[in-house]
């Protein structure tokens, strides 16, 4: 998906027994226990009664008196049961300060150098900067091959999060701005306000990135440096309208109403309505199913009916991403298209990784075919630093028609159906706030 992957942690409070309120309660219990009364001493036995102390004078001896029974000693009184006072630990309320968010500022630069088989200024493959392959909608008209060096993006993401509300904006400068199709917005690629009426609901209004697809415009967030033809030919980049999101457990439901894709102004274009249902276990698996429908499908718009499915599986250092799209137009000159992409990346070491991607895009005729294969190597040359990345991207493309190496003037004498390009991208980014 054009990741909003919206990749959200909880504060952990431990050691309550060490808090002052609990310690004082425990100390207060000690004197209470010492105050328990000692056991009562056993009562002394009552003195025995004496027989006669003096003998009475009588002519005949009196019978010997029976000895007095020795009284049994008094029963030793049982010690009084001392009720131990139960000392309840004072309930300690630990207030965990919520992350208020506050201001944020993220900056990055994305530069590249590349070589390819198409002549400079002709149609080429590989979606980076202004360099793009022959479009399935208009073969041979898109792009302009570029050899040498260029600047994809110089960008900044800024915002403020007030908890129940937020505002976000993104500015992009560089050769990739025209490819991203911002039109009258110029360098603005995101500008929206967010309202969160509850913990599970958020509503965005303004210009925001699309919720569909497996790739995004920012190259370092993708497995490969160059974006796929599926991303460029089939999927919307951004929307202007209102989007709502509801989260419950591992389930996410999104819905939106917006202008025609990649348009900040409605003009005479139709409104589009979109929905997405996703399951994300928050660990290593996610599946995202979505659709976008034009309210006037007879119009020859970019997307009349669009269906998108993305599956992400990331066990350990391996990441596998599959993306399938169906795109149908109902106006004159449009038809139905199907596309699929499968990419896999593996992080061999903290400083080195590799990724591969294969794609196939088809239309209603054999000419409307594009297949790509891409291998990307990632290197992080600065020890213990993740935000400086060098990426070497090698890409092969095949088309069902001779759409590559057509000159800007339309000369197709040297046109071909195959293309290869090798690109080195350098990306540095920093989170300043």
C-alpha positions in Angstrom: 0.0 0.0 0.0 1.1 3.5 -0.5 2.1 3.3 3.0 0.4 5.6 5.4 2.1 2.1 6.7 -0.5 4.7 9.0 3.8 2.0 10.7 1.8 3.6 18.1 3.4 2.3 21.8 2.3 2.2 25.4 4.2 3.5 28.5 5.2 0.7 30.9 5.2 1.4 34.6 7.0 -1.0 36.9 8.2 -1.2 40.5 5.2 0.2 42.3 6.5 -1.2 45.6 9.3 1.3 45.4 7.0 4.3 45.2 6.9 6.5 48.3 3.2 6.0 48.9 3.6 2.2 49.2 6.8 2.3 51.2 5.3 4.5 53.9 2.3 2.2 54.2 4.6 -0.7 54.7 6.6 1.1 57.3 3.5 2.0 59.2 2.8 -1.6 59.7 5.9 -2.3 61.9 4.9 -0.4 65.1 1.4 -1.9 65.0 2.8 -5.4 65.2 5.1 -4.5 68.2 2.1 -3.2 70.1 0.6 -6.7 70.5 0.2 -7.5 74.2 2.5 -10.2 75.8 1.1 -13.5 76.9 -0.5 -13.4 80.4 1.5 -15.3 83.1 -0.1 -18.4 84.5 -2.0 -17.8 87.8 -0.2 -19.3 90.9 -1.9 -22.3 92.5 -4.1 -21.6 95.5 -2.5 -22.6 98.9 -3.5 -26.0 100.2 -5.7 -26.1 103.4 -3.8 -27.5 106.5 -5.3 -30.3 108.6 -5.3 -29.6 112.3 -2.2 -27.7 113.4 -2.6 -28.7 116.9 -3.6 -32.0 118.3 -6.6 -32.0 120.7 -6.0 -33.8 124.0 -8.3 -36.8 124.2 -8.1 -40.1 126.0 -8.2 -42.0 122.8 -6.5 -40.9 119.5 -8.8 -39.4 117.0 -9.1 -40.9 113.6 -6.6 -39.5 111.2 -8.2 -36.9 109.1 -8.3 -37.4 105.4 -5.8 -35.2 103.6 -7.3 -32.2 101.9 -7.5 -32.6 98.2 -4.9 -30.5 96.5 -6.7 -28.0 94.4 -6.0 -28.2 90.7 -4.0 -25.2 89.5 -6.1 -22.6 87.8 -6.2 -23.1 84.1 -3.7 -21.0 82.4 -5.6 -18.3 80.6 -5.3 -18.3 76.9 -3.5 -15.3 75.6 -5.8 -12.8 74.0 -5.9 -13.2 70.3 -4.4 -10.1 68.9 -6.0 -9.1 65.7 -3.4 -8.2 63.3 -4.3 -5.1 61.5 -4.4 -5.6 57.8 -2.4 -2.8 56.4 -3.7 -2.1 53.0 -1.2 -0.7 50.6 -2.3 2.6 49.5 -3.6 2.6 46.0 -1.0 4.5 44.0 -2.3 6.1 40.9 0.5 6.5 38.5 -0.5 8.9 35.8 1.2 7.9 32.6 1.5 11.1 30.6 0.0 10.6 27.2 2.2 11.3 24.2 0.9 14.7 23.3 2.7 14.5 19.9 3.4 18.2 19.4 5.4 19.5 16.5 7.2 17.3 14.0 9.7 17.9 11.2 11.2 15.3 8.9 13.6 16.2 6.1 15.3 14.1 3.4 17.2 14.2 0.1 17.1 11.6 -2.7 19.6 12.0 -5.5 20.6 9.5 -8.2 22.8 8.7 -11.1 21.9 6.4 -13.9 22.5 4.9 -17.3 20.0 3.2 -19.7 19.7 1.7 -23.2 17.3 4.3 -24.5 18.6 7.5 -26.2 18.4 10.6 -24.1 15.1 12.3 -24.5 13.3 9.3 -25.9 10.9 7.0 -24.1 12.6 4.8 -21.5 11.8 2.5 -18.6 12.2 2.7 -14.9 10.0 5.1 -13.0 12.3 7.6 -11.4 12.4 11.3 -11.7 11.0 12.2 -15.2 12.2 8.9 -16.6 9.3 6.6 -17.2 8.3 3.7 -19.4 5.8 3.6 -22.2 2.4 3.9 -20.7 -0.3 1.3 -21.4 -2.7 4.1 -22.0 -0.6 6.0 -24.5 2.5 3.9 -25.5 5.5 5.9 -26.4 4.3 9.2 -25.1 5.4 9.1 -21.4 8.8 10.0 -20.1 12.1 11.2 -21.4 15.2 9.0 -20.9 17.8 10.6 -18.7 21.4 9.5 -18.4 23.7 11.1 -15.8 22.8 12.6 -12.4 19.6 14.1 -11.0 17.6 15.0 -7.9 14.5 12.9 -7.3 13.3 14.7 -4.1 14.3 17.3 -1.6 11.5 17.1 0.9 10.1 18.0 4.3 7.2 16.6 6.2 5.9 18.9 8.9 3.0 18.8 11.3 1.5 19.2 14.7 -0.3 16.6 16.7 -2.6 17.9 19.4 -4.0 14.5 20.5 -7.6 14.8 19.3 -6.6 16.8 16.3 -3.6 17.2 14.0 -2.4 19.1 10.9 0.1 17.7 8.4 1.8 18.9 5.3 4.5 17.6 2.9 6.7 19.7 0.5 8.6 18.1 -2.4 11.1 19.7 -4.7 13.1 18.1 -7.5 12.7 16.3 -10.9 10.1 13.8 -9.5 7.5 16.5 -8.8 6.0 16.5 -12.4 5.9 12.6 -12.3 3.9 12.8 -9.1 1.4 14.9 -10.9 0.8 17.6 -8.2 -0.4 20.1 -10.9 -1.7 23.3 -9.4 -0.4 22.3 -6.0 3.2 22.6 -7.1 5.5 21.2 -4.4 2.6 20.3 -2.0 2.0 16.5 -1.9 0.1 16.3 1.4 -1.9 19.0 3.2 -4.7 17.8 5.5 -6.3 18.3 8.9 -7.1 15.4 11.2 -9.9 15.0 13.8 -10.0 12.1 16.2 -13.4 12.0 17.9 -12.3 8.7 19.6 -9.3 6.5 20.0 -10.6 4.2 17.2 -11.8 6.8 14.7 -9.9 9.4 12.7 -11.0 11.7 9.9 -8.7 13.5 7.4 -9.8 16.4 5.2 -7.6 17.9 2.4 -4.9 16.4 0.2 -3.5 13.1 1.2 -1.6 10.1 -0.2 -3.5 7.2 -1.6 -4.5 4.2 0.6 -3.9 1.8 -2.3 -1.0 -0.2 -3.6 2.3 -1.6 -2.2 4.7 1.3 -3.0 4.9 4.9 -2.2 6.6 7.9 -3.8 9.5 8.0 -1.3 12.0 5.4 -2.6 13.6 4.4 0.7 10.3 3.2 2.0 10.0 0.6 -0.8 12.0 -2.6 -1.3 13.4 -1.3 -4.6 14.8 2.1 -5.5 12.8 2.6 -8.8 9.0 2.4 -8.5 7.2 -0.3 -10.3 5.2 0.1 -13.5 2.1 -1.2 -11.5 2.5 1.8 -9.2 3.0 4.3 -12.1 0.5 3.0 -14.7 -2.4 1.6 -12.6 -2.6 3.3 -9.2 -3.6 6.8 -8.0 -0.9 8.8 -6.2 -3.0 11.1 -4.1 -6.6 12.4 -3.4 -8.3 15.6 -2.5 -11.3 15.0 -0.3 -12.3 13.4 3.0 -11.1 10.1 4.4 -12.2 8.3 7.5 -10.5 5.4 9.3 -11.9 3.0 12.0 -9.7 0.6 13.9 -10.8 -2.3 16.1 -8.3 -4.8 17.3 -6.2 -5.9 14.2 -8.9 -4.7 11.7 -8.8 -1.4 9.9 -11.6 0.0 7.8 -11.1 3.1 5.6 -13.5 5.0 3.4 -13.2 8.2 1.4 -14.9 10.6 -1.0 -12.6 12.6 -3.2 -12.1 14.3 -6.5 -10.9 12.4 -9.5 -7.5 10.9 -8.5 -4.4 13.1 -8.7 -6.6 16.3 -9.0 -6.8 19.1 -6.5 -9.6 20.8 -8.4 -12.8 19.1 -9.3 -13.7 21.0 -12.5 -15.9 18.8 -14.6 -14.4 15.5 -13.4 -16.5 13.1 -11.5 -16.4 12.4 -7.7 -14.8 9.1 -6.7 -15.7 6.9 -3.7 -13.3 4.5 -2.1 -13.1 1.8 0.6 -10.5 -0.4 2.1 -10.7 -3.3 4.6 -7.4 -4.4 6.2 -6.2 -7.0 8.7 -2.8 -6.3 10.2 -1.6 -8.5 13.1 1.0 -5.8 14.0 3.9 -8.2 13.6 4.5 -10.0 10.4 1.3 -10.3 8.4 -1.1 -7.9 6.8 -3.7 -8.0 4.0 -5.4 -5.0 2.4 -8.4 -5.1 0.1 -9.7 -2.0 -1.5 -11.7 -0.5 -4.4 -12.2 2.9 -5.9 -15.3 3.7 -8.1 -16.1 6.8 -10.2 -19.6 8.1 -9.7 -19.7 8.7 -13.5 -18.0 5.6 -15.0 -19.0 6.5 -18.6 -16.5 9.4 -18.4 -13.1 8.5 -19.8 -11.3 9.2 -16.6 -8.1 7.8 -15.3 -9.8 5.4 -13.0 -13.4 4.4 -13.4 -13.4 1.1 -11.5 -10.2 0.2 -9.6 -9.7 -2.9 -7.4 -6.5 -3.3 -5.3 -5.2 -6.2 -3.1 -2.0 -6.1 -1.1 -0.5 -8.9 1.0 2.6 -8.3 3.3 4.5 -11.1 5.0 7.6 -10.2 7.0 9.0 -13.0 9.1 12.3 -11.9 10.6 14.7 -10.3 8.1 12.6 -11.4 5.1 9.9 -9.3 3.6 7.5 -10.4 0.9 4.9 -8.1 -0.7 2.4 -9.0 -3.3 0.1 -6.5 -5.1 -2.7 -7.3 -7.6 -4.8 -4.6 -9.4 -7.7 -4.4 -11.8 -8.4 -1.2 -13.6 -11.4 -0.6 -15.9 -12.4 2.4 -17.9 -15.7 2.7 -19.7 -15.2 5.8 -21.9 -14.0 6.0 -25.5 -10.4 4.8 -25.9 -10.3 3.0 -22.6 -10.4 -0.7 -21.7 -9.7 -3.1 -18.9 -6.3 -3.8 -17.5 -4.8 -6.3 -15.0 -1.5 -6.1 -13.2 0.4 -8.0 -10.6 3.7 -7.4 -8.7 5.7 -9.7 -6.4 8.7 -8.3 -4.4 10.9 -9.9 -1.8 13.7 -8.3 0.3 16.2 -9.8 2.7 18.3 -8.0 5.3 21.5 -10.1 5.3 23.2 -7.8 7.9 22.3 -4.4 9.5 24.3 -2.6 6.8 23.5 -4.8 3.8 20.3 -6.0 2.1 18.9 -7.0 -1.3 15.5 -7.1 -3.0 14.0 -8.5 -6.2 10.7 -7.6 -7.9 8.8 -8.9 -10.8 5.7 -7.4 -12.5 3.3 -8.1 -15.3 0.7 -5.7 -16.7 -1.7 -6.7 -19.4 -4.5 -5.1 -21.4 -7.1 -6.3 -23.8 -4.6 -6.7 -26.7 -1.2 -8.3 -26.9 0.4 -4.9 -27.5 -0.8 -3.8 -24.1 1.8 -5.8 -22.2 4.7 -4.7 -19.9 6.9 -7.1 -17.9 9.6 -6.0 -15.5 12.4 -7.5 -13.4 14.4 -5.5 -10.9 17.2 -6.4 -8.5 18.2 -3.8 -5.9 21.2 -3.9 -3.5 21.1 -1.7 -0.3 24.2 -0.5 1.6 24.3 1.6 4.8 27.9 2.7 4.8 27.9 4.7 8.1 28.2 2.3 11.1 25.1 2.3 13.4 23.3 4.8 11.2 20.1 3.6 9.3 19.1 6.9 7.7 21.9 7.1 5.1 21.3 4.6 2.3 23.0 3.8 -1.0 20.8 1.7 -3.4 22.0 0.1 -6.6 19.0 -0.7 -8.8 19.2 -2.8 -12.0 16.0 -3.2 -14.1 15.0 -5.0 -17.2 11.7 -4.3 -19.1 9.9 -6.0 -21.9 6.8 -4.5 -23.7 4.3 -6.1 -26.1 5.1 -3.3 -28.6 8.0 -1.1 -29.6 7.4 1.6 -27.0 11.0 2.2 -25.9 13.5 4.6 -27.6 10.9 6.6 -29.4 12.2 10.1 -29.9 10.5 13.2 -28.5 9.5 14.1 -32.1 7.8 10.7 -32.4 10.4 9.0 -34.6 10.0 5.3 -34.0 12.7 4.1 -36.4 14.9 3.0 -33.5 12.1 1.9 -31.3 12.4 -1.4 -29.4 10.4 -3.6 -27.1 13.2 -4.2 -24.5 14.9 -1.8 -22.1 17.6 -2.0 -19.4 18.7 0.6 -16.9 21.1 0.8 -14.0 20.6 3.4 -11.3 22.4 4.3 -8.1 20.4 6.3 -5.6 21.6 8.0 -2.4 19.1 8.9 0.3 19.6 10.7 3.6 16.9 11.5 6.0 16.5 12.9 9.5 13.7 13.3 12.1 14.4 16.8 13.5 11.4 17.1 15.9 
